[in-house]
Amino acid sequence: MRTFLKIMKALSDPGRVKALKMLEGGELCVCRIQEALGLAQPTVSRHLRRLTEAGLAQSRKKGPWVYYRLADEPRPAMVGNVLAQLRQWLNEDADVLHALELLARTYETHPEGGSCPRPEED
């Protein structure tokens, strides 16, 4: 029950749900998510930490940047089920579409990332 509630609480914030929908497209630096959501960096970092603690996302640090992606091997199984369902949900939601549009604009504005680089493999 505790794990279920942690997952549901992580999904109870619109900013966190939008961040997860952005991560469906692949790994992102915190600064890209921040710019697309229009939130302060500490707020975005707290959102991403909560998603990570719930098992929905994972992170890696490279130099001064932290990159997030959807959990590769979600545990417990219910996390994988939630992520699979989320891929089907909210794809036509105006708020989600707007956030994804703003994310795409960050790449138009800063194609090489500016202060926020594109993710690279180690």
JOQUIBEL-V545785 format. One record per run of one state. SS is the DSSP state (helix for helix, strand for strand, loop for the rest). FROM is the first residue (numbers start at 1). LEN is the number of residues. If there is no record, write none. Layout:
ss-><SS;SS>
from-><FROM;FROM>
len-><LEN;LEN>
This chain:
ss-><loop;helix;loop;helix;loop;strand;helix;loop;helix;loop;strand;loop;strand;loop;helix;loop;helix;loop>
from-><1;2;11;14;24;28;30;38;41;54;57;63;65;71;77;87;94;110>
len-><1;9;3;10;4;2;8;3;13;3;6;2;6;6;10;7;16;13>
